[in-house]
Amino acid sequence: MTKVVITTVPFVDEDTPLAAPAVLKAALQARGIDCVGLDLNIDIYNKIQHDSRRPKFLNFFYRQRIDEEIVDDLIAMLDYYSCEILSHKPDIVALSLFSKECQPFTAWLCAVLRQTAPGLPIVIGGPGLETLENTLFKYPERLRRLGLIDAYITGDGEAALAEYALGNHDYPGINSTTWQPNADFGSLPMADFSDYRFFKYRYTLLPIVDSRGCVQNCEFCDVIAFWKRFQYRSAACIFNTMKHYIDNYGIYRFQFASSICNGNLKEFRKLMKLIADYNDSSSQEQQIHWVGSFIVRSANNHPEPLWQLIKKSNGFLLTGVESIIERVRIDLGKRFTNADLEHHLAMAKKYGIGTNLLFIAGYPTETEQEYEEAKQWFRDHQDYAGDPVQQVQITVPGILPGTRLEAKTNIDEFNAGKARRYAHAVELNEVIKSCGFTTRPFL
């Protein structure tokens, strides 16, 4: 029987389990394929988290710059990865790239595996394949031409990886920019985390892939470029998955591993009611908690009773605001007003629901005057610092291949403004901190 070993690769700056290996393991086992699903990224995260040389490691992962001081450590990381993978005696190795920061290490790891185990098929996949360079699929194609990998998989990997393991290398999505979405997303098997070492994580939140795609149309996001149709699991399916993980792993905390957890509002309300009722009949130690990416809606769509259910369900909201300037935000595809945002924050504060706010510092279509207005917004909303806003995460604007923003942007002009936008991000971050908000470091 063919045996596949799947693992995440660094670097993903998160200390919670990543979903892909567990999701793919379940899909392959359902097809009769032996599989091991590992999340080895956490080992690298733990190694560098409190290391004084952490900035040098991040320079390697983020910018492909190698400092002589960490060369031996990088070699040790590669050796550890290859030994862990090969200890399971795989017939196929599958590497899951969560983001572009996984690309440098992946290339080196493939080279090590080629030397250590010549002839062992290597397959890579995940959203990190297409985002390093401004040409779709240049990275995986180059690795394949160099002989470092045998195949790459784009789009939904559950069926494609299984087909590859069964010898069908012409299946859509294998070494191709076109792929075949899962016809029935809701029928996929529950992810299998039995190979994960939960003691290694600071926060053990089991990821649940509750949806794919998005109901919004943000011009900077590549999610809608890959998943043309929004797919979601029913409330009953998600809740049963939670109970299954509680029974099998004793874990009560979950993270919705999707772009949006309240995309289907009808199912979201049902899910909140199911969790709230479960929590009402459970001790505090055995209540469900969850974290999810959450879109702002109007008071009509998010009335106060729904906020009461979110509170009872112990929800924590990751709220993508992107731009505080209403005109800019609506134009880029986030169709909610500043009044809607005020309602969102007021309800979260009233019911003690923690939320993180995600912003893009100095969106490309913002004027200098609007950038000043964004700084003033934080000064005017200091009373939300810490309650309910636990953290403000800002990013520097970037352009992902295949997005509407790329199509409408003059790349030369955009690149010429990089230094100014970075300076804006640094300044805005300082203003936000001065207003009492906690911010997340950015590069």
N, C-alpha and C positions, 0 to 999 in steps of 0.2 A: 504494500500500500504506500502511495506517495505521502511524504510528510513535509508539511510546510511550516517554517518558523517565521512569524511576523513580529516585527518590533518597531517601535517609534525610534527616531534618531534625534539627537540634539541639534539645535538647541531650542527648546520651548520653555520660556521663563514662567512656568507654572508648577506649583507643588501639589497638584491634584492629579488623579489618574486621567490619562488620555484614552479616548474611546476606540480608536480605529482597530488596534489589534484584537480587542475583545469582540467587536462587531464582526470583523472578518473571520475570526475563529469560528464563531457560531454559524456563519453562513457556509463556511467550508465544511464543517462537521455535518451540517444538514445535507450536504451532497456526498457524504461518505468519505471525506478526505481528512486524514489525521493532521492535526494542527496544534501548534503552540503559539499563544499570543502574549507577547512581553511588552512592557512599558519600561524600557531601559533608560529613557530620558531622565527619569527621576534620579538615577544614580549620578548623572553628570550635574544635574541641578543641585543635588546635595553636596557634591564635591566642591563646587565653586561658590556656593551661596555665601559663605562667610570667609572665603579666601581673600586675603589682602590683594591678590593679583586678579580678582574678578574682572576689573575693567579690561585687562589684557586678554582674558578668555573671551569676553564679549566682543572685543575687537576682532578676534578670529572668527567667531560665529557670525557676527553682523557685517564685517567688512573684509573678511579673508586676509587679515593682517596677522602675521605670525611673529610674536616676540620671542627672542631667543630664550628668555627666562622660563617660558612655559612649554618649550618644545618637548622635553621629557614627559611632561604631564599629558600632552596631546597624544604622544606615542602610547603612553600607558592607557589612555582612554580607548584608543583604537584597538589595542591588544585585549582590553577587557571586553569590549563589544564583540570582537571576533570569537573570543573564547566562549563567551556566554552563548552566542548563536550556535557555534559548531558543537557545543556540548550536547545539544539536543539531536545531533546527527540528522540534519535536514536533507531532504532531496531538493528543496527549493527554498531560497531565502527571499522574503518580501520585506521591504523597508518602507515605512510610512512617513512621509514628509508633511508635517503639519503646516509649515510656513517656509518662506524663503530662507530663513535663518538655519534651516536644516540642510541646505544644499552643500556648503563647504565640507562639513563632516561626512556627509553621505559619499561624496566623491572619494575622499580619502579611505573611508571604510570599504568601499567597493574594491579599491586597489589592494587593500590588505587581504580581503577575502579572496580575490583572484590569485594572490600569491600563496595564501595559506591552503586554499581548497580549489585548485584549478578544476574547471569543468562544472563547478556547482552553479546552477542557474540563479541569477539575481534579478529580481523584479522590483521596481520602485513605483510608488504612486502617492496620491494625496494632493491637497491643494498647494503644497509647496513646490510643485514642479514648474509652474508657469510664471513665477513672479520675480525672479531675480533680474531678468533682462527684458528689454522692451520688444521682444519678439517671441511670440507664443511657441513654447515647446523647444526652444533652442537648447536649454539646459539638458533635458533628458535625451534629446537626439544626439548631442555632443557626447554624452556618456556612452551611448550605444555605439556610436562610430568608433570611439576609443576602445571599445571592447570591455568597458567596466561593468556594463549591465547587459542582460539579455533582452529585457523588455521593460517598458513602462506602461502603466495603466492610467487612463484618464477617466474622470467622472465617477459614477458609482462603481465601486470595486467589488462588491459582494459577488456578483455573477461573473465578472470578467476574470478575477483571480481564480475562481473555481474552475472556469473553463480552461485557463492557462494550465492549471495543475493537472487537468484531465487530458491535456494534449491538444486542445483546440486553440491554437495561437492566432487564428484569424478572427476571433470574436471581436465585435465592435468595442473600441476603447483600448485595445492592445496595440501599442505602437501606432496609435492613430489619434488625430485631433477630434474625431467624431466618435461618439459613444452612445450606448443605449441605456437610458434611465430605467430604474426598477419600475416594472409595470404596476406592482402593488406594494408600495412602500410599507404600508401598515401590516403586511403579512410576514415581514422579515423576522427571523428568530431573535429572541432576546440575546443581547451581548453576553459573552461568557468571560468572566473575569477570574476564573479559577487559577490562572497562572500568575496573577498579579501579587506582589508582595506588599500588602497594605501597610505594614509597619513602617515602610520607608517614607510614607507621605505625612506631611504635617497636617494636612486637611484631607480626610478621606471622604470626598464627595464623589459618588459614583455617577459618571456621565450617562445620560439617557438621550439618545438621538430621537427627539420627539418630532422633528420636522426637517424638511429640506427645501431649499429655495426661500423665497420671501414674498410677502404681499406688498412690500414697498418697491420703489423703483429708483433707488439712489444711484446717481450717475457715477459715483466714485467706486462703487462696489462691484466685484466680479461674481458675486453669488448668483445673480439673475442671469449672468452670461453663461453659467454652467447648468443651472437648473431653471429651465424655462417655465416650469409649472410648479406651483407651491404644493407640496405634499405634506401630510401630517398624519400622526397617529391619533386614534380616538382617545378620549379621556379615560375610558375603561381600560384600554390597552396600556396606557402609560401607568395608570394606577396599579394594575395587576403586575406590571414590571417592577414597580417600587416594592410591592409586597413580596414578590419573588426574591428580590435582592435582600430584603430584610430577613426573610426566612433562611436564605442560603449563606449570607455573609454577615448578618447582624449589623448592617449599615443602614442608617436612617436619613442620611443626608445625600442630596442628589443635585446634580447640575445638568440643566438642559443644554446639551451639546448641539445647539442650532443657532441660526441667525436671529430667531424670533420665537418666543414661547407663547405669545398671545396673538399669533397670526390668525388663527381660527377662533374668534371670540366665543362662539357658541360652545365649542369643545373645551376652551380654557375655563369658562364659567363652571362647566360640569366637573372639570378636574379639581378646581378650587373647592367645590362643595364636597367632593369625595375625600380630599385630603383633610379639610376642616372637620368633617364628621369623624374621620379616623382619629385625628388628634384630640377631639373632644372626649373620646373614650379611652385615651392612652395616657400613661404617666408622662411626666415632662421629659424623662430620659428616653422614652420610646416614641416620641413624636417625630413626624416627618418634617424635615426642613429642605428648602430648595433654593437654588439660584438660577436665574435665567435672564437672557437678553430680552428686553421688554420695550415695546414701542409706546410712545405717548399717544393717547387718544383724547377725544373730547369728553366732557362730563357726561354727555348723553350715552356714550359708548362705555365709559368707565365710571358708572355711578357709585355712590357711597357704599351700597351693599356689597359691591364687588370688592372694594377695598377692605371691608370687614372680613370677607372670606380670605383675601390674600394674607391678612394679619393672622387669622386662625390657622392658615396653612404654613405659617412661618416662612414666607417668601422673602427673598432678597433680590432686588431688581438692578440689572445692568442696563442703564438707560442711555441709548445713543441719541444725543441732542445734535451733535456735529457742529452746528453754528447757532449761536444765540440770536443772530440776526434773522428775523422772521422771513424777510424777502429771500435771503440767500438759502435758508433752510428749505423753504417750499420749492424754490427753483431746482435745488439739487435732488429733490425727491422725497424729503421728509415732510409729509403734508399734515403738520399740526402747527397751531398758532402759539404765540407766547402765552396767551390766555389758557390754552390747553396745558402748557408746561406749568403754569402757576397752579392749576387745579391738581396736576400730578404731584407736585411738591407739597402742596397744602394737605392733600389726603395722606401722603406718605408720612408727613410729620404728625398729623392728627392721630394716626394709628401706629406710629412707631415702626414703620416699615423701612428698613435700611435700603439705601440705593446708592449706586455709583453713577456719576454722570460722565459721559464720554464726549469729548469735544475735539474738533480739528482746529488747531490754532492758526487763524488767518487763512480761511478757505480761499482758494484762488480767485473767486469772484467777489470777495469782500473788498470794500474800499478802505482806505486808511481811516476815514471817519467812522466807519462801521467797526473797525478793529478797536477803536477807542471806546465805542459804545459797548462792545463785548467786555472790556475791562471794567467799565462802570457797572455792568449788570452784576458782576460778582460783588462789587462794593455795596450795591443796593440789596443784596440777598445774603448778607453775612449771617442772618439769623437761621439759615438752613445748614450752616457748617456744623457737621457732627450729628445733626438731627434734622432731617433724615439722611443728609448727604454724607456718607462715610468716606468717600474718596472722589476726587476729580481726576480723570485720566485724560491727558491731552496728547495729541500726536501731531507731528509735522505733516503737512499735506504731501501726498504722493499720488502717483498715477499708475494704476494697475492696467496691464494689457487687456484689451477686449472690452473695456468699459466705455460708457458714453462720454465720460470725462476725457478719456484719451482722444476720442474722435473729435471733440470740440476744442481741444487745447493745442496751442502752438508749443511744441515740446521745447524748442530753443528758447523761447521767452520764459517758459516755466523753469527750465534749468538755470537761466540767468538770474532768477529770483530766489534761488534756494537759500542763499545766505541771509537774505532779508526775512524770509519766512521762518528760518530757524531762530533768528534773533527775536522775532515776534513770539515764537513759542516759549523761548526762555523768559522773556519779559512777562508774558501772560501767566506763566507758571509762578513767577515771583509775586505777581499781583494776587493771584488766587491764594497762595500761601499766606500773604499778608492779611487776607480777609478771614483767616482762621480755618480754611479748608485744608484737608490732607490731600496731597498730590502724589501721583506715582511717578518715579523717575523715568525719563525718556532719553533716548539717544538721538 
